[in-house]
Structures are given as structure tokens and as C-alpha cells.
Amino acid sequence: MDQADLAFLRGGYARLGHFGSCTLRFFLQHLEDVSDRFFDSVWKEVAADYNWPLDPLHEWSRVWEYPFVAAQLAQATSPRSDARLLDVGSAVTFFTFYLLAVGFKVTNLDCDPRMPLVFQRAYKLAAPGMALTDFPVYLVNDARKIELVSESMDAIVCLSVLEHIREYDQVVFEFARLLRPGGFLLLTFDIDATGENGLSIAELERLLGLLTRIMHDYV
């Protein structure tokens, strides 16, 4: 593993140099394959009912975030038929179908009440071509008070969502409650020095401090 791979897998701030990583390129290529198949089979039928980007993989920082999360999940977990994963703020994207394809039992969660119906239509269109048989749970829920049993998740992913939620400390405590002992949290978010388009530096420091305290309490 070269320095670019190590830097990418270490996380922290996304950097242009990370795109020299063979690991990033490997997972990006895999994700693009799933995204392309999802786009071809789903969006020509469903796009009119969907208000979010149709190609989130190449939207802003997601071209780094999705490969990072995929690589971390591959390193830290061994997907099996009963491995439960919660995707917070999932909307309807190719990524659910990627997670299903690599073996996770997925629960999607979003606050938008329109999403479950859009997801049902998307799944019906995408599942045959992707050989999927496990229909995920889709919860419409406030991430600050998630209606799931404590210690019921092996992994939680939350991509570029936390910066859009006020009182995000409550969300983080919910993550800690829901993860089983030894479970895995993957959290990405935008940072903006002004605080207008992401967490400010002060908010970042507060969040990292909160995560450190929770890790200490729950480990």
C-alpha cells in the first residue's frame, strides 16, 4: 500500500492528492459501474418524481466520500446475510443498491416522506438487473430520535447530512445508542470556514470533541 492509499484511508480532510490512490480509484470504478446501471434502469422512469441530484456520485465532494465509505466498510466489516447497516439521510440513490450488492441488510432513513414511494419504484426497476432479492426497510424519521431498537446496527453511514441538521449532537448520541458493541460509524460532512455551507471550524472542533467523549463512554 503506497502513501496515497494510506493518506486516503486515513480520512480527515479530503485532498486532491488522494485521487492518486489505487484504493480510491478501485472503489470509484466499482461504484461508477453500479451508478451507471442504476441510472440506466431507474432514472429514465423515476426522475420526474425526484428532486435531488440524479448522479450524486459525481456531485461536489461525493466523488471522494462514496469511495472513502466503501473502502472503509470493506476494511472494517465482513458483510454477511445478517449484517445490519443504517444509512442516515439516504434519499434514493445507487448507493443503497451498492450496499445490498456487497451483502449488507440495509435500513434506509430519511426525513422526506416522499422518499419511500420513490424508493419502491426504483427498487422494482433496478432489482432484476442487479439480482437483488432483499427489499430494504425505509424509515421516514427524524435522525435526532430514531425509532429503532438500541444496539441493533452493525454499521451506520451518514454522508454529508449532519451539517444540515440542527442539534446534531442528538443525532450522534442516537448513533451511539443504535450501534452494537464493536459496531462501526462512518460519518462525512462538509466544512466551511464561514459556516454557511458546512460546519464551521468551531462546530467541527465541538463535534470531534463530542465523538471523542462518546467513544470513551461506549468503548
GROMACS elastic network, one bead per residue, 0.5 to 0.9 nm:
[ bonds ]
;  ai    aj funct       b0    kb
    1     4     6  0.81972   500
    1     5     6  0.60311   500
    1     6     6  0.68349   500
    1    22     6  0.86787   500
    1    23     6  0.87654   500
    2     5     6  0.53820   500
    2     6     6  0.63730   500
    2     7     6  0.87497   500
    2    21     6  0.77987   500
    2    22     6  0.85245   500
    3     6     6  0.50169   500
    3     7     6  0.60182   500
    3     8     6  0.84895   500
    3    21     6  0.80529   500
    4     7     6  0.51412   500
    4     8     6  0.61058   500
    4     9     6  0.86095   500
    4    17     6  0.68272   500
    4    18     6  0.56514   500
    4    19     6  0.77932   500
    4    20     6  0.58978   500
    4    22     6  0.77983   500
    4    23     6  0.87078   500
    5     8     6  0.51521   500
    5     9     6  0.61033   500
    5    10     6  0.84567   500
    5    18     6  0.71840   500
    5    20     6  0.78177   500
    5    22     6  0.64522   500
    5    23     6  0.59361   500
    5    24     6  0.74331   500
    6     9     6  0.52628   500
    6    10     6  0.60147   500
    6    11     6  0.89708   500
    6    18     6  0.89654   500
    6    21     6  0.82294   500
    7    10     6  0.51849   500
    7    11     6  0.69759   500
    7    12     6  0.88930   500
    7    15     6  0.89658   500
    7    17     6  0.84570   500
    7    18     6  0.66215   500
    7    21     6  0.83021   500
    8    11     6  0.57060   500
    8    12     6  0.84947   500
    8    14     6  0.77458   500
    8    15     6  0.81651   500
    8    17     6  0.83596   500
    8    18     6  0.51063   500
    8    19     6  0.81083   500
    8    20     6  0.89985   500
    8    21     6  0.67844   500
    8    23     6  0.80822   500
    8    24     6  0.72729   500
    8    68     6  0.74296   500
    9    12     6  0.89363   500
    9    18     6  0.88504   500
    9    23     6  0.83052   500
    9    24     6  0.85567   500
    9    68     6  0.69485   500
    9    71     6  0.75399   500
    9    72     6  0.71852   500
   11    14     6  0.70690   500
   11    68     6  0.76253   500
   14    17     6  0.85890   500
   14    18     6  0.71911   500
   14    61     6  0.81858   500
   14    64     6  0.69678   500
   14    65     6  0.82756   500
   15    18     6  0.54894   500
   15    19     6  0.77545   500
   15    64     6  0.87942   500
   16    19     6  0.57648   500
   16    20     6  0.80004   500
   17    20     6  0.57094   500
   17    21     6  0.77841   500
   18    21     6  0.54300   500
   18    24     6  0.73471   500
   18    64     6  0.84043   500
   19    22     6  0.79932   500
   19    24     6  0.64831   500
   19    25     6  0.70517   500
   19    64     6  0.81486   500
   20    23     6  0.88008   500
   20    24     6  0.77795   500
   20    25     6  0.77898   500
   21    24     6  0.52276   500
   21    25     6  0.63542   500
   21    26     6  0.86119   500
   22    25     6  0.50838   500
   22    26     6  0.59926   500
   22    27     6  0.86796   500
   23    26     6  0.51037   500
   23    27     6  0.63385   500
   23    28     6  0.84516   500
   23    67     6  0.83883   500
   23    68     6  0.89131   500
   23    71     6  0.73182   500
   24    27     6  0.54264   500
   24    28     6  0.59366   500
   24    29     6  0.85314   500
   24    64     6  0.77703   500
   24    67     6  0.57730   500
   24    68     6  0.69116   500
   24    71     6  0.75329   500
   25    29     6  0.60101   500
   25    30     6  0.85715   500
   25    67     6  0.79585   500
   26    29     6  0.53455   500
   26    30     6  0.64152   500
   26    31     6  0.87471   500
   26    67     6  0.83533   500
   27    30     6  0.50125   500
   27    31     6  0.60270   500
   27    32     6  0.84309   500
   27    66     6  0.84278   500
   27    67     6  0.52236   500
   27    68     6  0.81092   500
   27    70     6  0.67201   500
   27    71     6  0.66276   500
   28    31     6  0.50517   500
   28    32     6  0.59646   500
   28    33     6  0.85646   500
   28    57     6  0.87223   500
   28    63     6  0.75324   500
   28    64     6  0.83186   500
   28    66     6  0.76603   500
   28    67     6  0.53273   500
   28    68     6  0.89133   500
   28    70     6  0.88117   500
   29    32     6  0.50655   500
   29    33     6  0.62759   500
   29    34     6  0.88673   500
   29    67     6  0.89181   500
   30    33     6  0.52166   500
   30    34     6  0.65870   500
   30    35     6  0.86763   500
   30    67     6  0.88821   500
   30    98     6  0.89003   500
   31    34     6  0.51755   500
   31    35     6  0.59602   500
   31    36     6  0.84794   500
   31    57     6  0.79455   500
   31    66     6  0.78797   500
   31    67     6  0.73622   500
   31    70     6  0.85056   500
   31    94     6  0.83508   500
   31    95     6  0.78769   500
   31    98     6  0.71134   500
   32    36     6  0.58704   500
   32    37     6  0.84751   500
   32    57     6  0.75245   500
   33    36     6  0.52545   500
   33    37     6  0.63304   500
   33    38     6  0.85975   500
   34    37     6  0.52492   500
   34    38     6  0.60580   500
   34    39     6  0.85297   500
   34    94     6  0.65986   500
   34    95     6  0.80748   500
   34    97     6  0.75439   500
   34    98     6  0.63746   500
   34   130     6  0.86837   500
   35    38     6  0.50394   500
   35    39     6  0.59974   500
   35    40     6  0.85798   500
   35    55     6  0.76419   500
   35    56     6  0.89556   500
   35    57     6  0.75226   500
   35    93     6  0.81666   500
   35    94     6  0.51975   500
   35    95     6  0.76080   500
   35    97     6  0.87747   500
   35    98     6  0.83100   500
   36    39     6  0.50571   500
   36    40     6  0.61638   500
   36    41     6  0.86065   500
   36    55     6  0.88978   500
   36    94     6  0.85123   500
   37    40     6  0.51918   500
   37    41     6  0.61124   500
   37    42     6  0.83256   500
   37    94     6  0.85688   500
   37   126     6  0.81074   500
   37   129     6  0.82182   500
   37   130     6  0.83476   500
   38    41     6  0.52915   500
   38    42     6  0.56691   500
   38    43     6  0.74723   500
   38    93     6  0.81617   500
   38    94     6  0.57526   500
   38    97     6  0.80637   500
   38   122     6  0.85726   500
   38   125     6  0.87875   500
   38   126     6  0.62204   500
   38   130     6  0.87303   500
   39    42     6  0.54306   500
   39    43     6  0.51968   500
   39    44     6  0.74133   500
   39    54     6  0.76739   500
   39    55     6  0.78000   500
   39    94     6  0.77466   500
   40    43     6  0.64852   500
   40    44     6  0.67629   500
   41    44     6  0.70482   500
   41    45     6  0.78897   500
   41   122     6  0.84408   500
   41   125     6  0.61791   500
   41   126     6  0.57604   500
   41   129     6  0.79826   500
   42    45     6  0.56600   500
   42    46     6  0.60597   500
   42    47     6  0.78139   500
   42   121     6  0.82323   500
   42   122     6  0.55982   500
   42   123     6  0.82038   500
   42   124     6  0.88348   500
   42   125     6  0.57740   500
   42   126     6  0.61483   500
   43    48     6  0.82582   500
   43    50     6  0.89197   500
   43    54     6  0.73409   500
   43   122     6  0.79324   500
   44    47     6  0.61092   500
   44    48     6  0.84415   500
   45    48     6  0.76102   500
   45   121     6  0.87576   500
   45   122     6  0.84604   500
   45   125     6  0.84914   500
   46    49     6  0.57639   500
   46    50     6  0.68752   500
   46   118     6  0.72294   500
   46   121     6  0.72694   500
   46   122     6  0.69148   500
   47    50     6  0.52075   500
   47    51     6  0.79542   500
   47    54     6  0.73452   500
   48    51     6  0.79265   500
   49   114     6  0.89822   500
   49   118     6  0.71571   500
   50    53     6  0.82689   500
   50    54     6  0.80997   500
   50    92     6  0.84377   500
   50   114     6  0.88146   500
   50   115     6  0.84603   500
   50   118     6  0.73704   500
   51    54     6  0.84554   500
   52    55     6  0.89067   500
   52    56     6  0.83658   500
   52    91     6  0.82106   500
   52    92     6  0.86310   500
   53    56     6  0.55766   500
   53    59     6  0.75187   500
   54    57     6  0.88995   500
   54    93     6  0.76629   500
   55    58     6  0.60298   500
   55    59     6  0.66798   500
   55    93     6  0.81128   500
   55    94     6  0.86151   500
   56    60     6  0.81908   500
   56    62     6  0.66285   500
   56    63     6  0.81276   500
   56    93     6  0.74009   500
   56    94     6  0.85269   500
   57    60     6  0.84330   500
   57    61     6  0.85844   500
   57    62     6  0.54048   500
   57    63     6  0.52655   500
   57    64     6  0.85254   500
   57    65     6  0.85317   500
   57    66     6  0.68310   500
   57    93     6  0.89955   500
   57    94     6  0.85483   500
   57    95     6  0.86851   500
   58    61     6  0.77539   500
   58    62     6  0.61814   500
   58    63     6  0.50990   500
   58    64     6  0.88676   500
   59    62     6  0.56295   500
   59    63     6  0.67046   500
   60    63     6  0.69246   500
   60    64     6  0.87821   500
   61    64     6  0.56766   500
   61    65     6  0.63225   500
   61    66     6  0.88482   500
   61   160     6  0.88315   500
   61   190     6  0.81052   500
   62    66     6  0.56559   500
   62    67     6  0.82546   500
   62   159     6  0.82804   500
   62   160     6  0.82715   500
   63    66     6  0.61313   500
   63    67     6  0.69638   500
   63    68     6  0.89050   500
   64    67     6  0.57326   500
   64    68     6  0.61062   500
   64    69     6  0.87607   500
   65    68     6  0.50435   500
   65    69     6  0.61297   500
   65    70     6  0.85423   500
   65   159     6  0.71818   500
   65   160     6  0.84492   500
   65   188     6  0.69451   500
   65   189     6  0.89198   500
   66    69     6  0.52534   500
   66    70     6  0.61171   500
   66    71     6  0.85489   500
   66    95     6  0.81313   500
   66   159     6  0.79894   500
   67    70     6  0.50142   500
   67    71     6  0.59474   500
   67    72     6  0.84576   500
   68    71     6  0.52066   500
   68    72     6  0.61294   500
   68    73     6  0.85997   500
   69    72     6  0.51196   500
   69    73     6  0.60895   500
   69    74     6  0.85462   500
   69   157     6  0.77372   500
   69   159     6  0.84779   500
   69   186     6  0.66141   500
   69   187     6  0.84405   500
   69   188     6  0.85543   500
   70    73     6  0.52299   500
   70    74     6  0.62065   500
   70    75     6  0.87324   500
   70    98     6  0.89900   500
   70    99     6  0.85333   500
   71    74     6  0.51116   500
   71    75     6  0.62642   500
   71    76     6  0.86467   500
   72    75     6  0.51010   500
   72    76     6  0.59418   500
   72    77     6  0.81679   500
   72   186     6  0.79335   500
   73    76     6  0.52489   500
   73    77     6  0.55267   500
   73    78     6  0.81039   500
   73    79     6  0.86312   500
   73   155     6  0.84412   500
   73   184     6  0.83754   500
   73   186     6  0.82997   500
   74    77     6  0.58182   500
   74    78     6  0.69472   500
   74    79     6  0.81375   500
   75    78     6  0.79392   500
   76   184     6  0.76038   500
   77    83     6  0.88772   500
   77   154     6  0.86346   500
   77   155     6  0.83957   500
   77   183     6  0.89632   500
   77   184     6  0.80835   500
   78    83     6  0.82419   500
   78   103     6  0.87248   500
   79    82     6  0.80736   500
   79    83     6  0.58654   500
   79    84     6  0.87858   500
   79   102     6  0.67976   500
   79   103     6  0.50996   500
   79   104     6  0.56667   500
   79   105     6  0.87451   500
   80    83     6  0.53134   500
   80    84     6  0.88412   500
   80   102     6  0.86979   500
   80   103     6  0.56267   500
   80   104     6  0.65218   500
   80   105     6  0.82856   500
   81    84     6  0.84750   500
   81   103     6  0.61118   500
   81   104     6  0.65680   500
   81   105     6  0.66647   500
   82   103     6  0.85835   500
   82   104     6  0.72619   500
   82   105     6  0.62069   500
   83   103     6  0.76754   500
   83   104     6  0.54390   500
   83   105     6  0.57124   500
   83   106     6  0.84364   500
   83   153     6  0.77892   500
   83   154     6  0.60288   500
   83   155     6  0.80634   500
   84   104     6  0.59925   500
   84   106     6  0.59688   500
   84   107     6  0.74862   500
   84   152     6  0.75258   500
   84   153     6  0.51743   500
   84   154     6  0.52290   500
   84   155     6  0.65818   500
   84   156     6  0.86580   500
   85    99     6  0.85325   500
   85   104     6  0.62468   500
   85   105     6  0.60334   500
   85   107     6  0.61744   500
   85   108     6  0.85127   500
   85   153     6  0.57975   500
   85   154     6  0.59052   500
   85   156     6  0.55626   500
   85   157     6  0.75422   500
   86    90     6  0.89791   500
   86   105     6  0.86210   500
   86   106     6  0.59832   500
   86   108     6  0.59761   500
   86   109     6  0.72523   500
   86   153     6  0.67128   500
   86   154     6  0.83205   500
   86   155     6  0.64188   500
   86   157     6  0.63022   500
   86   158     6  0.84339   500
   87    90     6  0.54837   500
   87    96     6  0.80607   500
   87   106     6  0.73004   500
   87   107     6  0.63122   500
   87   108     6  0.50326   500
   87   109     6  0.60983   500
   87   110     6  0.86125   500
   87   155     6  0.86764   500
   87   156     6  0.59721   500
   87   158     6  0.59995   500
   87   159     6  0.83358   500
   88    91     6  0.86179   500
   88   107     6  0.86016   500
   88   108     6  0.64253   500
   88   110     6  0.63532   500
   88   143     6  0.71961   500
   88   156     6  0.74051   500
   88   157     6  0.62986   500
   88   158     6  0.50023   500
   88   159     6  0.76395   500
   88   161     6  0.76760   500
   89   108     6  0.75630   500
   89   109     6  0.56631   500
   89   111     6  0.72748   500
   89   112     6  0.89340   500
   89   143     6  0.81562   500
   89   157     6  0.89959   500
   89   158     6  0.66315   500
   89   159     6  0.74712   500
   89   160     6  0.84316   500
   89   161     6  0.61336   500
   89   162     6  0.88548   500
   90    93     6  0.73064   500
   90    95     6  0.82886   500
   90    96     6  0.76824   500
   90   108     6  0.57732   500
   90   109     6  0.59322   500
   90   110     6  0.59274   500
   90   158     6  0.79183   500
   90   159     6  0.82018   500
   91   108     6  0.79010   500
   91   109     6  0.76688   500
   91   110     6  0.60208   500
   91   111     6  0.87162   500
   91   112     6  0.77999   500
   91   115     6  0.61329   500
   91   116     6  0.86306   500
   91   119     6  0.81874   500
   92    95     6  0.81924   500
   92    96     6  0.76073   500
   92   108     6  0.89327   500
   92   115     6  0.67200   500
   92   116     6  0.84208   500
   92   118     6  0.71939   500
   92   119     6  0.57807   500
   92   122     6  0.78614   500
   93    96     6  0.63402   500
   93    97     6  0.77879   500
   93   119     6  0.85957   500
   93   122     6  0.88659   500
   94    97     6  0.53475   500
   94    98     6  0.64145   500
   94    99     6  0.89292   500
   95    99     6  0.62136   500
   95   100     6  0.85756   500
   96    99     6  0.51499   500
   96   100     6  0.62359   500
   96   101     6  0.86035   500
   96   106     6  0.73277   500
   96   107     6  0.89494   500
   96   108     6  0.78209   500
   96   136     6  0.85795   500
   97   100     6  0.50148   500
   97   101     6  0.60276   500
   97   102     6  0.87162   500
   97   123     6  0.84208   500
   97   126     6  0.82769   500
   97   127     6  0.83422   500
   97   130     6  0.80914   500
   97   132     6  0.83192   500
   98   101     6  0.50366   500
   98   102     6  0.63838   500
   98   103     6  0.88444   500
   99   102     6  0.53881   500
   99   103     6  0.65418   500
   99   104     6  0.57006   500
   99   105     6  0.80727   500
   99   106     6  0.71629   500
  100   103     6  0.52636   500
  100   104     6  0.52295   500
  100   105     6  0.66107   500
  100   106     6  0.67039   500
  100   132     6  0.74333   500
  100   134     6  0.76880   500
  100   135     6  0.89838   500
  100   136     6  0.84143   500
  101   104     6  0.75414   500
  101   130     6  0.76547   500
  101   131     6  0.84110   500
  101   132     6  0.72522   500
  103   106     6  0.89791   500
  105   134     6  0.75994   500
  105   135     6  0.88221   500
  105   136     6  0.69713   500
  105   137     6  0.89032   500
  106   134     6  0.87669   500
  106   135     6  0.84072   500
  106   136     6  0.53065   500
  106   137     6  0.68157   500
  106   138     6  0.87424   500
  107   136     6  0.55817   500
  107   138     6  0.59008   500
  107   139     6  0.74032   500
  108   136     6  0.70261   500
  108   137     6  0.61118   500
  108   139     6  0.60909   500
  108   140     6  0.85596   500
  109   137     6  0.83974   500
  109   138     6  0.58600   500
  109   140     6  0.58818   500
  109   141     6  0.63943   500
  109   142     6  0.84795   500
  109   143     6  0.78371   500
  109   146     6  0.87462   500
  110   113     6  0.77017   500
  110   115     6  0.73066   500
  110   116     6  0.87704   500
  110   138     6  0.79268   500
  110   139     6  0.64961   500
  110   140     6  0.52054   500
  110   141     6  0.59938   500
  110   142     6  0.74324   500
  110   143     6  0.77650   500
  111   114     6  0.89053   500
  111   115     6  0.84267   500
  111   139     6  0.81918   500
  111   140     6  0.51425   500
  111   141     6  0.50981   500
  111   142     6  0.56434   500
  111   143     6  0.75782   500
  112   115     6  0.58208   500
  112   116     6  0.85121   500
  112   140     6  0.64967   500
  112   141     6  0.81912   500
  113   116     6  0.68468   500
  113   117     6  0.84300   500
  113   139     6  0.89304   500
  113   140     6  0.58639   500
  113   141     6  0.86226   500
  114   117     6  0.61230   500
  114   118     6  0.67036   500
  114   119     6  0.89308   500
  114   140     6  0.88271   500
  115   118     6  0.51465   500
  115   119     6  0.59574   500
  115   120     6  0.85903   500
  115   138     6  0.83438   500
  115   140     6  0.79640   500
  116   120     6  0.61168   500
  116   121     6  0.87403   500
  116   138     6  0.60046   500
  116   139     6  0.76202   500
  116   140     6  0.76483   500
  117   120     6  0.50821   500
  117   121     6  0.64687   500
  117   122     6  0.86556   500
  118   121     6  0.52989   500
  118   122     6  0.61828   500
  118   123     6  0.86464   500
  119   123     6  0.59385   500
  119   124     6  0.84597   500
  119   138     6  0.81934   500
  120   123     6  0.52294   500
  120   124     6  0.62123   500
  120   125     6  0.87403   500
  120   135     6  0.88463   500
  121   124     6  0.52242   500
  121   125     6  0.63988   500
  121   126     6  0.87084   500
  122   125     6  0.52521   500
  122   126     6  0.60295   500
  122   127     6  0.83115   500
  123   126     6  0.50783   500
  123   127     6  0.55018   500
  123   128     6  0.87878   500
  123   132     6  0.88535   500
  123   135     6  0.77345   500
  124   127     6  0.58004   500
  124   128     6  0.76015   500
  125   128     6  0.70107   500
  125   129     6  0.81200   500
  126   129     6  0.58746   500
  126   130     6  0.63305   500
  126   131     6  0.86140   500
  126   132     6  0.82647   500
  127   130     6  0.51256   500
  127   131     6  0.57228   500
  127   133     6  0.71054   500
  127   135     6  0.89408   500
  128   131     6  0.51136   500
  128   132     6  0.65028   500
  128   133     6  0.84824   500
  129   132     6  0.79813   500
  132   135     6  0.78982   500
  139   146     6  0.89476   500
  139   147     6  0.85127   500
  141   144     6  0.85017   500
  141   145     6  0.75001   500
  141   146     6  0.61747   500
  141   147     6  0.72767   500
  142   145     6  0.56298   500
  142   146     6  0.61942   500
  142   147     6  0.86856   500
  142   171     6  0.88803   500
  143   146     6  0.54521   500
  143   147     6  0.89957   500
  143   165     6  0.85002   500
  143   168     6  0.87117   500
  143   170     6  0.81654   500
  143   171     6  0.56397   500
  143   174     6  0.76266   500
  143   175     6  0.89995   500
  144   165     6  0.86404   500
  144   167     6  0.78222   500
  144   168     6  0.72331   500
  144   169     6  0.82321   500
  144   170     6  0.51106   500
  144   172     6  0.80791   500
  144   173     6  0.82781   500
  144   174     6  0.66215   500
  145   148     6  0.89082   500
  145   170     6  0.76297   500
  145   171     6  0.73234   500
  145   174     6  0.67586   500
  146   149     6  0.87044   500
  146   171     6  0.85533   500
  146   174     6  0.68815   500
  146   175     6  0.89796   500
  146   178     6  0.87079   500
  148   151     6  0.89360   500
  148   152     6  0.73954   500
  148   178     6  0.72955   500
  149   152     6  0.56858   500
  149   153     6  0.87767   500
  149   177     6  0.85669   500
  149   178     6  0.67303   500
  150   153     6  0.81157   500
  150   174     6  0.87288   500
  150   176     6  0.87789   500
  150   177     6  0.53532   500
  150   179     6  0.71244   500
  150   180     6  0.76888   500
  151   154     6  0.80789   500
  151   176     6  0.83111   500
  151   177     6  0.61494   500
  151   181     6  0.72033   500
  151   183     6  0.86066   500
  152   177     6  0.87684   500
  152   178     6  0.56089   500
  152   179     6  0.61680   500
  152   180     6  0.59392   500
  153   156     6  0.69450   500
  153   178     6  0.58285   500
  153   180     6  0.57396   500
  153   183     6  0.70318   500
  153   184     6  0.86917   500
  154   178     6  0.86711   500
  154   179     6  0.59996   500
  154   180     6  0.58684   500
  154   181     6  0.83217   500
  154   182     6  0.77300   500
  154   184     6  0.63866   500
  154   185     6  0.87865   500
  155   179     6  0.66655   500
  155   180     6  0.83074   500
  155   183     6  0.54887   500
  155   185     6  0.57688   500
  155   186     6  0.77862   500
  156   175     6  0.71919   500
  156   178     6  0.85404   500
  156   179     6  0.73814   500
  156   183     6  0.81258   500
  156   184     6  0.63804   500
  156   186     6  0.62163   500
  156   187     6  0.81915   500
  157   184     6  0.84747   500
  157   185     6  0.60486   500
  157   187     6  0.60171   500
  157   188     6  0.83954   500
  158   161     6  0.62305   500
  158   162     6  0.73745   500
  158   185     6  0.81582   500
  158   186     6  0.63519   500
  158   187     6  0.50396   500
  158   188     6  0.64279   500
  158   189     6  0.83384   500
  159   162     6  0.77854   500
  159   186     6  0.79057   500
  159   187     6  0.60317   500
  159   189     6  0.63879   500
  160   163     6  0.67676   500
  160   164     6  0.80128   500
  160   187     6  0.78491   500
  160   188     6  0.54284   500
  160   190     6  0.62154   500
  160   198     6  0.89119   500
  161   164     6  0.55747   500
  161   165     6  0.70655   500
  161   187     6  0.87932   500
  161   188     6  0.78100   500
  161   189     6  0.65245   500
  161   190     6  0.86513   500
  162   165     6  0.54004   500
  162   166     6  0.82477   500
  162   168     6  0.62435   500
  162   171     6  0.79516   500
  162   172     6  0.89104   500
  162   187     6  0.82649   500
  162   188     6  0.79542   500
  162   189     6  0.63111   500
  162   190     6  0.86750   500
  162   198     6  0.89906   500
  162   199     6  0.86858   500
  163   166     6  0.77776   500
  163   168     6  0.77159   500
  163   189     6  0.61657   500
  163   190     6  0.67286   500
  163   191     6  0.82351   500
  163   197     6  0.82463   500
  163   198     6  0.54755   500
  163   199     6  0.56389   500
  164   168     6  0.85378   500
  164   197     6  0.89963   500
  164   198     6  0.76909   500
  164   199     6  0.87998   500
  165   168     6  0.56083   500
  165   171     6  0.84333   500
  166   169     6  0.84769   500
  167   170     6  0.59402   500
  167   171     6  0.74747   500
  168   172     6  0.64604   500
  168   173     6  0.87826   500
  168   207     6  0.85242   500
  169   172     6  0.51311   500
  169   173     6  0.63383   500
  169   174     6  0.86853   500
  169   207     6  0.74981   500
  169   210     6  0.74853   500
  170   173     6  0.51478   500
  170   174     6  0.62710   500
  170   175     6  0.87693   500
  171   174     6  0.50376   500
  171   175     6  0.63614   500
  171   176     6  0.88359   500
  172   175     6  0.50131   500
  172   176     6  0.64153   500
  172   177     6  0.87209   500
  172   207     6  0.88645   500
  172   210     6  0.82518   500
  172   211     6  0.75604   500
  172   214     6  0.85761   500
  173   176     6  0.50667   500
  173   177     6  0.62272   500
  173   178     6  0.87056   500
  173   211     6  0.89720   500
  173   214     6  0.76847   500
  174   178     6  0.61343   500
  174   179     6  0.86592   500
  175   178     6  0.52514   500
  175   179     6  0.62031   500
  175   185     6  0.76341   500
  176   179     6  0.55469   500
  176   180     6  0.84074   500
  176   185     6  0.85900   500
  176   214     6  0.72673   500
  176   215     6  0.83750   500
  176   218     6  0.74612   500
  177   180     6  0.79785   500
  179   182     6  0.77838   500
  179   183     6  0.52521   500
  179   184     6  0.72002   500
  179   185     6  0.79512   500
  180   183     6  0.50898   500
  180   184     6  0.85185   500
  181   184     6  0.89421   500
  181   218     6  0.81067   500
  181   219     6  0.77496   500
  182   219     6  0.81118   500
  189   198     6  0.72473   500
  189   199     6  0.76158   500
  190   197     6  0.72748   500
  190   199     6  0.62650   500
  191   194     6  0.87885   500
  191   195     6  0.73346   500
  191   197     6  0.72453   500
  191   200     6  0.59900   500
  191   201     6  0.71769   500
  191   204     6  0.74931   500
  192   195     6  0.50660   500
  192   196     6  0.65979   500
  192   197     6  0.57407   500
  192   199     6  0.57475   500
  192   200     6  0.53122   500
  192   201     6  0.72364   500
  193   196     6  0.80506   500
  193   197     6  0.87598   500
  193   198     6  0.81351   500
  193   199     6  0.76449   500
  193   200     6  0.50580   500
  193   201     6  0.57984   500
  193   202     6  0.87769   500
  194   197     6  0.76167   500
  194   198     6  0.81971   500
  194   199     6  0.83081   500
  194   200     6  0.59500   500
  194   201     6  0.82233   500
  195   198     6  0.54246   500
  195   199     6  0.52152   500
  195   201     6  0.76479   500
  195   202     6  0.88947   500
  195   203     6  0.82907   500
  196   199     6  0.76748   500
  196   200     6  0.77477   500
  197   200     6  0.85654   500
  199   202     6  0.78986   500
  199   203     6  0.55854   500
  199   204     6  0.59617   500
  200   203     6  0.50585   500
  200   204     6  0.60870   500
  200   205     6  0.86531   500
  201   205     6  0.62403   500
  201   206     6  0.86153   500
  202   205     6  0.51955   500
  202   206     6  0.62525   500
  202   207     6  0.86682   500
  203   207     6  0.60512   500
  203   208     6  0.85590   500
  204   207     6  0.50932   500
  204   208     6  0.61446   500
  204   209     6  0.85140   500
  205   208     6  0.52021   500
  205   209     6  0.61301   500
  205   210     6  0.85911   500
  206   209     6  0.51235   500
  206   210     6  0.61819   500
  206   211     6  0.87063   500
  207   211     6  0.61750   500
  207   212     6  0.85701   500
  208   211     6  0.50763   500
  208   212     6  0.61281   500
  208   213     6  0.86649   500
  209   212     6  0.50903   500
  209   213     6  0.62794   500
  209   214     6  0.86732   500
  210   213     6  0.51956   500
  210   214     6  0.62049   500
  210   215     6  0.86098   500
  211   214     6  0.50979   500
  211   215     6  0.60724   500
  211   216     6  0.85679   500
  212   215     6  0.51590   500
  212   216     6  0.62550   500
  212   217     6  0.87314   500
  213   216     6  0.50836   500
  213   217     6  0.62339   500
  213   218     6  0.86637   500
  214   217     6  0.50279   500
  214   218     6  0.59830   500
  214   219     6  0.82545   500
  215   218     6  0.52765   500
  215   219     6  0.56645   500
  216   219     6  0.56539   500
